[in-house]
Amino acid sequence: MLICSPTGTGKTLTAFLPIFSALAERRDRDELFARTFALYVSPLRALGYDVEHNVRRPLREMGLLERPDSERDRVRRGRLRGGFVRTGVRTGDTPAFERRLMLSRPPHILMTTPESLAIMLAMESYRATLREVRYVVVDEVHALAGNKRGAYLSLLLESLDQLVRSPLQRIGLSATVAPLARVAEYLAGVERACTIVDTQAIREVTLDIEAPFAGAMAPLATIARAAHSAIERARSTLVFTNVRSQTERIAYELRSLDGDGGGSVEAIDADASPRPSDARIGVHHSALERSVRHRTEARLRAGELRAVVCSASLELGVDIGAIEQVLVIGGARGVVATLQRVGRAGHRPGDRARGVVLAQDRDDIIEAAATRRCIADGAIEQIALPHAPLDVLAQWMLSCVVPEKRVEIDTLLRIARRAAPYRSLTRDDLLACAAYLGGGGVAEDPAHVRRVGFDGAAIWGLGRDASAAFFENVGTIPDERSVPVRIAGERSFGRLEEDFVDRLRVGDVFVLEGRTVRVESIDRTGITTRAHRGRPTVPQWNSHIRGIGTPLVEEIDRLREGVERRLEAAERVEATAWLGRRYALSPQLAEKAVAYIEQQRAVSALPRTGRPVFEIYILDALQSAVALTGIGRRANEALARVAATRIARIVSGAVTILTDDLGFLLQLPPRARLADAQWERLLDEPGFERDLREGLLGSALLRTHFRYVANTGLLVLRRANGRALRASSLRWNSGRILDRLVREDENFPLVREAFRSVCDEVLDAERARSYCGSLAAPPRIVHPPVASPMSFGILTSSFGDNVAVADRSEMVEALHERVIAYLAGAIAP
């Protein structure tokens, strides 16, 4: 059964009620054996602890919950039977003594994560306690189904189905998700029936838009002041950003604001007296220690915090109490993400979910308006299941045979094909994974590792020492090495990535958890700091910025084209009124959007659905092109890499690329020039796949993701002999292996998986290829007299998770002033 309902509508309790009832009936029949009866699997460890806390109350009220003074299980009629229900949590945080206790007194309801479930299914001691499992509740299905972690879980559920005595009852819980039939098949497995309970529309959502700027873009300090004003008007607020660095920046600004506002990172005087700091502003993101995040969640539930600034870390359903409003800085870059974030508010009876988008620039206004229209029309992004990821398959295969079990290839293939992401898995792919796990090398060279035995018909475990590779490296989450940060004399409160730490020196100042600290020492145990007053650096963390999806891309196209048609007909007033009618934009916001599109048309051109615009500039003596497509960041990066590959065949030297949701920038090497006719041919569809593959070979993007794939596929271990390897060592090892494999055997399963994962999950290669094939005409080549408004973002930002302390808003405003001057005739064409 798949239950799809907005956040805060009681779907978790709905899933557990039949489990409570079945446990009560078992107790009444004296059949409450010392075995796990129900599993709850969630993507977040914290969610498991929350749900355990929440299910204990109804169990207590039903008289089912085991208490310290409850009668212990006793042997009756030859079996150990109990009279009370136990609950437990088994994650990577669970202490060893609690894990041992679970073997002797298994919880009847066990909360866990996909990684811990994999470990339990691989251990005979745990397998014995799982044979009586009847129910599996998978929470936050929408956060799992579309990625490798979810693909792994689908294989684990099939393994569990093989283990249990009776068919599993699978119950999936999800907020807004589509298409429901595909997600239901993911949950139930191939060719199994699944009942869908769809109540996605039972909550009202209000999404307001504010744009606290008069020109083209607001500095982050201005955005923080607008957020501060909104926070003052509500009892509790969540402030969402899209990247961790921006979370730190906004939190710092909010904590530095006094009642009259004022002050910002840029304006800090290191010698000035301390400014007021609002201790009721919390910070929450994945680079903070778990204890810090839990403390922030607890303080928010208790009403001690007015607001918490967070990245995506609070999108999922961790219990944070009653939230009155949600602020989204810039926009969530997706309809589902917006609904998920705004859905964290308004959980009191009769309340509605209320969110406010604080637009940083005019593109944010248009995106927010289109998002609101998509919500009204029920148009949301669709989940795509990963297509048989081979690194995940290899790890699962090893888990099936540790430490010394033997499993036939035919059996593995039959089980794997029941999982929806692997329904089309070929026997050749499975054999290829078995061959490399079994020590198959490259060309005539033997492999340097052997994880399993393999004879062509079956695989088998090689004992406990070989199995350690699995138990120490289980899971699919990329493991970036990080360094703990502590205040002198205290425990660590956050972590920085090694690459950023390598650039730090004693005396440097940075901001973490919204507070400024100065580096006192750096050693192998971490970074020791002390509180400081001074201009801070905002740390950088590597991650991919979320790009907008198809429904939002299409609605933004409709908005731009609708305004352009009315401007072409000299109906400017009607264009503003139309934005008010269709997108509920206020007259002021509608005027900003119309002026933006009007200025773009005056100095360049608008991209059309079937025809992009290439704007040619000379930037620092380098010929550059800003390609405006509007098809989203992921597809744009695929297009940029194809175009760069084709340019590299014409000119000598490296081509620089930058991407965002509107388009991409190509910057040629010194003295290189392309004619307009050459620019026009860069997006031809023939040869697209070949040129994309060539563009990825040798790229940092492919090397990074091959490392992730090699880690998941246990070709390159992240941990060995109880120790974590340095990220630099992992990069070096995986890079050497990739170079050799590409040279000798491009069909090696993990090389193929690295290309697939980059093209399908990081980029959107298929959408980019389809876009090239759908072009009605070659790109329109324009030589604007000044930078066009739609190029501002691409020209002033870079790709990645970083926010410069010196705002790019000043540069955007300078470019905007040149546009105004050109339109006023102050700059000659």
VENMOTA-V897417 format. One record per residue. N is the residue number from 1. RES is the residue in three letters. PSI is psi in whole degrees, -180 to 180 (NA if undefined). OMEGA is omega in whole degrees, -180 to 180 (NA if undefined). Layout:
n: <N N>
res: <RES RES>
psi: <PSI PSI>
omega: <OMEGA OMEGA>
//
This chain:
n: <1 2 3 4 5 6 7 8 9 10 11 12 13 14 15 16 17 18 19 20 21 22 23 24 25 26 27 28 29 30 31 32 33 34 35 36 37 38 39 40 41 42 43 44 45 46 47 48 49 50 51 52 53 54 55 56 57 58 59 60 61 62 63 64 65 66 67 68 69 70 71 72 73 74 75 76 77 78 79 80 81 82 83 84 85 86 87 88 89 90 91 92 93 94 95 96 97 98 99 100 101 102 103 104 105 106 107 108 109 110 111 112 113 114 115 116 117 118 119 120 121 122 123 124 125 126 127 128 129 130 131 132 133 134 135 136 137 138 139 140 141 142 143 144 145 146 147 148 149 150 151 152 153 154 155 156 157 158 159 160 161 162 163 164 165 166 167 168 169 170 171 172 173 174 175 176 177 178 179 180 181 182 183 184 185 186 187 188 189 190 191 192 193 194 195 196 197 198 199 200 201 202 203 204 205 206 207 208 209 210 211 212 213 214 215 216 217 218 219 220 221 222 223 224 225 226 227 228 229 230 231 232 233 234 235 236 237 238 239 240 241 242 243 244 245 246 247 248 249 250 251 252 253 254 255 256 257 258 259 260 261 262 263 264 265 266 267 268 269 270 271 272 273 274 275 276 277 278 279 280 281 282 283 284 285 286 287 288 289 290 291 292 293 294 295 296 297 298 299 300 301 302 303 304 305 306 307 308 309 310 311 312 313 314 315 316 317 318 319 320 321 322 323 324 325 326 327 328 329 330 331 332 333 334 335 336 337 338 339 340 341 342 343 344 345 346 347 348 349 350 351 352 353 354 355 356 357 358 359 360 361 362 363 364 365 366 367 368 369 370 371 372 373 374 375 376 377 378 379 380 381 382 383 384 385 386 387 388 389 390 391 392 393 394 395 396 397 398 399 400 401 402 403 404 405 406 407 408 409 410 411 412 413 414 415 416 417 418 419 420 421 422 423 424 425 426 427 428 429 430 431 432 433 434 435 436 437 438 439 440 441 442 443 444 445 446 447 448 449 450 451 452 453 454 455 456 457 458 459 460 461 462 463 464 465 466 467 468 469 470 471 472 473 474 475 476 477 478 479 480 481 482 483 484 485 486 487 488 489 490 491 492 493 494 495 496 497 498 499 500 501 502 503 504 505 506 507 508 509 510 511 512 513 514 515 516 517 518 519 520 521 522 523 524 525 526 527 528 529 530 531 532 533 534 535 536 537 538 539 540 541 542 543 544 545 546 547 548 549 550 551 552 553 554 555 556 557 558 559 560 561 562 563 564 565 566 567 568 569 570 571 572 573 574 575 576 577 578 579 580 581 582 583 584 585 586 587 588 589 590 591 592 593 594 595 596 597 598 599 600 601 602 603 604 605 606 607 608 609 610 611 612 613 614 615 616 617 618 619 620 621 622 623 624 625 626 627 628 629 630 631 632 633 634 635 636 637 638 639 640 641 642 643 644 645 646 647 648 649 650 651 652 653 654 655 656 657 658 659 660 661 662 663 664 665 666 667 668 669 670 671 672 673 674 675 676 677 678 679 680 681 682 683 684 685 686 687 688 689 690 691 692 693 694 695 696 697 698 699 700 701 702 703 704 705 706 707 708 709 710 711 712 713 714 715 716 717 718 719 720 721 722 723 724 725 726 727 728 729 730 731 732 733 734 735 736 737 738 739 740 741 742 743 744 745 746 747 748 749 750 751 752 753 754 755 756 757 758 759 760 761 762 763 764 765 766 767 768 769 770 771 772 773 774 775 776 777 778 779 780 781 782 783 784 785 786 787 788 789 790 791 792 793 794 795 796 797 798 799 800 801 802 803 804 805 806 807 808 809 810 811 812 813 814 815 816 817 818 819 820 821 822 823 824 825 826 827 828 829>
res: <MET LEU ILE CYS SER PRO THR GLY THR GLY LYS THR LEU THR ALA PHE LEU PRO ILE PHE SER ALA LEU ALA GLU ARG ARG ASP ARG ASP GLU LEU PHE ALA ARG THR PHE ALA LEU TYR VAL SER PRO LEU ARG ALA LEU GLY TYR ASP VAL GLU HIS ASN VAL ARG ARG PRO LEU ARG GLU MET GLY LEU LEU GLU ARG PRO ASP SER GLU ARG ASP ARG VAL ARG ARG GLY ARG LEU ARG GLY GLY PHE VAL ARG THR GLY VAL ARG THR GLY ASP THR PRO ALA PHE GLU ARG ARG LEU MET LEU SER ARG PRO PRO HIS ILE LEU MET THR THR PRO GLU SER LEU ALA ILE MET LEU ALA MET GLU SER TYR ARG ALA THR LEU ARG GLU VAL ARG TYR VAL VAL VAL ASP GLU VAL HIS ALA LEU ALA GLY ASN LYS ARG GLY ALA TYR LEU SER LEU LEU LEU GLU SER LEU ASP GLN LEU VAL ARG SER PRO LEU GLN ARG ILE GLY LEU SER ALA THR VAL ALA PRO LEU ALA ARG VAL ALA GLU TYR LEU ALA GLY VAL GLU ARG ALA CYS THR ILE VAL ASP THR GLN ALA ILE ARG GLU VAL THR LEU ASP ILE GLU ALA PRO PHE ALA GLY ALA MET ALA PRO LEU ALA THR ILE ALA ARG ALA ALA HIS SER ALA ILE GLU ARG ALA ARG SER THR LEU VAL PHE THR ASN VAL ARG SER GLN THR GLU ARG ILE ALA TYR GLU LEU ARG SER LEU ASP GLY ASP GLY GLY GLY SER VAL GLU ALA ILE ASP ALA ASP ALA SER PRO ARG PRO SER ASP ALA ARG ILE GLY VAL HIS HIS SER ALA LEU GLU ARG SER VAL ARG HIS ARG THR GLU ALA ARG LEU ARG ALA GLY GLU LEU ARG ALA VAL VAL CYS SER ALA SER LEU GLU LEU GLY VAL ASP ILE GLY ALA ILE GLU GLN VAL LEU VAL ILE GLY GLY ALA ARG GLY VAL VAL ALA THR LEU GLN ARG VAL GLY ARG ALA GLY HIS ARG PRO GLY ASP ARG ALA ARG GLY VAL VAL LEU ALA GLN ASP ARG ASP ASP ILE ILE GLU ALA ALA ALA THR ARG ARG CYS ILE ALA ASP GLY ALA ILE GLU GLN ILE ALA LEU PRO HIS ALA PRO LEU ASP VAL LEU ALA GLN TRP MET LEU SER CYS VAL VAL PRO GLU LYS ARG VAL GLU ILE ASP THR LEU LEU ARG ILE ALA ARG ARG ALA ALA PRO TYR ARG SER LEU THR ARG ASP ASP LEU LEU ALA CYS ALA ALA TYR LEU GLY GLY GLY GLY VAL ALA GLU ASP PRO ALA HIS VAL ARG ARG VAL GLY PHE ASP GLY ALA ALA ILE TRP GLY LEU GLY ARG ASP ALA SER ALA ALA PHE PHE GLU ASN VAL GLY THR ILE PRO ASP GLU ARG SER VAL PRO VAL ARG ILE ALA GLY GLU ARG SER PHE GLY ARG LEU GLU GLU ASP PHE VAL ASP ARG LEU ARG VAL GLY ASP VAL PHE VAL LEU GLU GLY ARG THR VAL ARG VAL GLU SER ILE ASP ARG THR GLY ILE THR THR ARG ALA HIS ARG GLY ARG PRO THR VAL PRO GLN TRP ASN SER HIS ILE ARG GLY ILE GLY THR PRO LEU VAL GLU GLU ILE ASP ARG LEU ARG GLU GLY VAL GLU ARG ARG LEU GLU ALA ALA GLU ARG VAL GLU ALA THR ALA TRP LEU GLY ARG ARG TYR ALA LEU SER PRO GLN LEU ALA GLU LYS ALA VAL ALA TYR ILE GLU GLN GLN ARG ALA VAL SER ALA LEU PRO ARG THR GLY ARG PRO VAL PHE GLU ILE TYR ILE LEU ASP ALA LEU GLN SER ALA VAL ALA LEU THR GLY ILE GLY ARG ARG ALA ASN GLU ALA LEU ALA ARG VAL ALA ALA THR ARG ILE ALA ARG ILE VAL SER GLY ALA VAL THR ILE LEU THR ASP ASP LEU GLY PHE LEU LEU GLN LEU PRO PRO ARG ALA ARG LEU ALA ASP ALA GLN TRP GLU ARG LEU LEU ASP GLU PRO GLY PHE GLU ARG ASP LEU ARG GLU GLY LEU LEU GLY SER ALA LEU LEU ARG THR HIS PHE ARG TYR VAL ALA ASN THR GLY LEU LEU VAL LEU ARG ARG ALA ASN GLY ARG ALA LEU ARG ALA SER SER LEU ARG TRP ASN SER GLY ARG ILE LEU ASP ARG LEU VAL ARG GLU ASP GLU ASN PHE PRO LEU VAL ARG GLU ALA PHE ARG SER VAL CYS ASP GLU VAL LEU ASP ALA GLU ARG ALA ARG SER TYR CYS GLY SER LEU ALA ALA PRO PRO ARG ILE VAL HIS PRO PRO VAL ALA SER PRO MET SER PHE GLY ILE LEU THR SER SER PHE GLY ASP ASN VAL ALA VAL ALA ASP ARG SER GLU MET VAL GLU ALA LEU HIS GLU ARG VAL ILE ALA TYR LEU ALA GLY ALA ILE ALA PRO>
psi: <133 119 114 114 149 161 137 16 7 20 -29 -47 -38 -41 -35 -20 -48 -28 -44 -45 -44 -38 -39 -42 -39 -41 -42 -31 4 43 28 81 164 67 155 128 -32 139 139 121 126 158 -14 134 -44 -34 -36 -43 -40 -48 -38 -44 -41 -32 -19 -31 -53 -34 -39 -43 -26 -3 21 -24 133 132 167 -32 11 154 134 162 145 155 119 132 41 1 152 119 149 170 0 156 134 144 157 164 128 101 -175 -17 -11 125 154 -38 -32 -36 -42 -39 -34 -25 -36 -31 75 139 141 -33 118 125 134 -178 166 -39 -43 -34 -40 -42 -44 -41 -20 -10 125 -35 -38 -34 -36 -33 -14 -4 -20 6 131 -31 140 120 118 111 156 49 -35 -23 -4 -40 -31 12 177 -32 -39 -36 -41 -44 -38 -38 -40 -37 -36 -38 -42 -39 -34 -30 -40 160 -27 156 142 143 109 132 118 139 132 149 -143 126 153 154 143 -38 -40 -42 -36 -40 -38 -44 -48 -27 168 133 34 141 147 122 135 125 107 108 40 -23 16 -9 141 139 129 126 110 162 130 141 92 55 153 -28 -115 -22 146 136 155 -31 -38 -41 -42 -39 -39 -40 -40 -43 -42 -39 -38 -23 0 159 -38 142 139 133 111 135 174 -17 155 -37 -40 -33 -48 -42 -47 -42 -42 -47 -44 -43 -22 -10 132 -171 -27 2 -169 157 144 173 -42 -27 9 134 117 -24 -2 161 155 142 164 144 122 103 -4 15 116 165 139 114 172 -14 -4 150 151 -38 -37 -44 -43 -39 -40 -44 -44 -41 -35 -43 -38 -4 16 -17 138 -33 155 128 128 163 -143 0 -20 16 -39 174 37 138 115 15 -166 119 129 -38 159 131 134 114 115 -28 152 -3 37 151 -48 -44 -39 -47 -39 -43 -50 -30 -10 -12 161 44 -3 148 131 -12 156 153 123 126 154 124 122 99 132 -28 -177 -27 -37 -37 -47 -44 -44 -39 -44 -37 -44 -39 -42 -40 -44 -36 -5 24 110 163 146 138 135 124 140 143 95 61 124 -27 -40 -42 -44 -44 -41 -40 -44 -39 -25 -18 -5 148 -29 31 160 131 135 147 -42 -38 -45 -42 -41 -44 -46 -39 -12 -21 131 -42 -17 19 -28 20 132 154 -36 -40 -42 -41 -36 -41 -42 -38 -45 -34 -31 6 10 130 -159 133 -125 0 139 157 157 -6 154 113 -30 165 147 128 14 -24 -20 163 155 155 153 22 178 -37 -45 -31 -19 -30 -38 -51 -30 -15 21 145 170 -1 124 134 89 126 136 162 129 147 131 152 140 126 0 171 162 147 -7 178 143 148 150 -39 -40 -40 -35 -23 -7 149 158 132 -17 152 132 170 134 136 30 6 150 132 155 136 123 -39 154 121 -172 -18 -12 -161 126 132 173 156 145 157 119 174 117 156 143 123 157 136 140 124 161 129 136 131 158 150 -180 -49 -40 -39 -48 -38 -36 -39 -44 -39 -50 -45 -34 -42 -41 -42 -41 -35 -39 -30 12 38 60 -43 -40 -35 -44 -43 -39 -40 -35 -41 -50 -35 5 33 140 160 -37 -45 -39 -39 -41 -43 -42 -44 -38 -49 -37 -44 -38 -44 -33 -35 -15 -123 159 138 142 166 -39 10 113 173 130 116 123 126 163 111 116 45 9 130 132 152 131 112 117 114 -38 20 8 152 -45 -45 -36 -37 -35 -45 -43 -39 -38 -47 -41 -38 -42 -36 -38 -20 -14 -41 163 138 168 142 126 137 144 147 155 -169 -26 -31 -151 158 136 122 122 158 167 140 -1 141 145 144 161 -40 -31 -39 -37 -27 3 -21 23 141 -41 133 11 -53 -42 -46 -33 -44 -43 -38 -27 -31 127 -4 153 -32 -49 -42 -40 -45 -25 -37 -43 -44 -44 -34 -49 -41 4 26 -41 120 142 -30 143 135 38 6 142 136 148 146 -36 -38 -41 -43 -43 -46 -50 -35 -43 -42 -44 -46 -44 -43 -44 -36 -39 -34 85 -13 4 134 -37 -25 -45 -40 -36 -44 -44 -45 -37 -47 -36 -32 -35 -53 172 77 -37 -43 -39 -44 -44 -37 -45 -41 -21 -2 127 -19 162 161 144 123 125 143 83 145 -27 165 132 154 -36 -13 -8 -48 -43 -38 -22 4 168 165 124 178 79 147 115 143 -39 112 144 -4 -32 -42 -41 -44 -36 -42 -40 -42 -34 -38 -47 -42 -40 -44 -26 -2 7 -17 126 147 NA>
omega: <176 178 -178 -175 -179 178 175 -178 173 -177 178 177 177 -180 -175 -178 178 177 176 -179 -179 178 178 178 178 178 180 178 -177 179 178 -175 179 180 175 -176 -178 175 172 -177 179 179 -177 175 -178 180 177 179 178 -176 177 178 -176 -179 -180 -178 178 177 179 -178 176 -179 -177 -170 176 177 -179 -178 -179 176 -179 176 179 176 176 -179 172 180 177 -176 -179 179 -178 -175 175 172 179 179 179 177 176 179 -175 180 -176 -177 177 177 178 179 180 179 180 179 -174 173 176 174 -175 177 -178 178 179 -178 179 175 178 179 -178 -180 180 -177 -178 -179 178 -179 180 -179 -176 -175 -180 -179 178 -176 170 177 178 -177 179 -178 -178 179 -177 -167 -173 -177 -176 178 177 176 177 180 180 176 180 177 176 175 178 178 176 -174 -171 -176 -180 -179 -180 166 -178 180 180 180 -178 169 -176 -178 177 -10 -174 -178 -180 179 177 178 176 -177 -172 -173 -174 174 171 -179 179 176 -180 175 -174 176 -175 -172 -173 179 176 -180 175 179 178 -179 174 180 -174 177 -180 -177 -175 -175 178 171 179 177 177 176 179 178 177 178 179 179 179 179 -180 -177 -176 179 -179 -174 166 178 -177 170 -178 -180 -176 -180 179 174 -180 -178 -179 179 179 -179 -178 -179 -178 -177 172 -176 -180 -176 178 179 177 180 -176 -171 -175 170 -174 -177 -177 177 -177 176 177 177 -178 -179 -180 173 180 179 -176 171 -169 180 174 -179 -177 180 178 179 -180 179 178 178 -179 180 178 177 -177 180 -179 -179 175 -176 172 175 -173 169 -179 -174 178 176 -176 -163 174 -178 180 178 -176 178 -177 -178 177 173 179 -177 176 -175 -175 179 176 -180 -180 179 178 179 180 -179 -179 179 176 -179 171 -179 175 179 179 180 172 179 -176 177 177 173 175 -175 177 180 -174 174 178 178 -179 179 -179 178 179 177 180 177 179 178 180 -178 -177 -180 -179 180 179 178 173 178 176 -175 173 179 -171 177 177 178 -179 179 178 179 178 -180 -178 -174 179 -10 -174 178 177 -180 179 177 -180 179 178 -179 -179 -180 -177 -177 175 177 -173 180 -176 -176 -180 179 179 177 -180 179 179 178 179 177 178 -178 -179 174 -180 175 177 -176 179 -177 -179 -177 175 179 179 179 174 -176 -178 167 -177 180 -180 -179 -177 170 179 -180 -176 177 -172 -179 179 -179 -179 178 178 -173 180 -173 -176 175 -176 -177 178 -173 176 180 -180 -175 -179 178 -179 167 -178 178 -179 176 -180 -179 179 -177 176 180 -176 -178 179 -179 -180 -179 -179 175 176 -177 178 -177 177 -179 177 -172 177 -180 -177 180 179 -178 176 179 177 177 -175 180 179 -178 175 -176 169 179 -172 172 179 -179 -175 167 174 -179 177 174 -180 173 180 177 -180 177 -179 -177 -173 -179 -179 176 -177 -179 176 176 -180 -180 -178 -178 177 178 -178 179 -178 176 178 179 180 180 -176 179 179 178 178 180 179 177 176 -178 -173 -173 177 177 175 179 -179 180 178 179 178 -179 -180 179 179 -179 179 179 178 180 -176 -176 -179 179 177 174 176 -179 -177 -178 177 177 173 177 -177 -180 167 -178 -177 178 179 176 -177 176 170 -180 -179 -179 -178 -174 176 -173 -174 178 179 179 175 178 -177 -179 176 -179 180 177 -179 177 -178 177 -177 -176 177 178 -176 176 179 177 172 -177 165 -175 -179 -176 -180 179 174 -180 -177 176 -178 176 178 179 173 174 -179 -179 178 175 -177 -174 -173 -177 175 -178 -179 179 -176 -177 180 -176 177 179 179 180 179 -180 180 -179 176 180 180 -179 178 -176 171 176 177 -179 180 175 -179 -180 175 172 175 -174 174 -179 177 179 176 -178 176 179 179 -180 -180 178 178 180 -179 -179 -177 178 178 -180 -180 180 -179 -178 179 -179 -171 -172 -180 178 175 -171 -178 173 177 -180 178 177 -179 -177 177 -175 -174 -171 177 173 170 -174 -178 178 179 179 179 179 179 -180 -177 -176 -180 -179 176 178 176 -177 -177 174 -174 178 175 178 -178 -179 -178 179 -174 -176 -178 -177 -172 -179 178 -175 177 -178 176 178 -180 178 175 -174 173 -179 179 179 179 -180 178 177 179 179 177 177 180 -180 179 -179 179 178 -179 177 -178 177 NA>
//
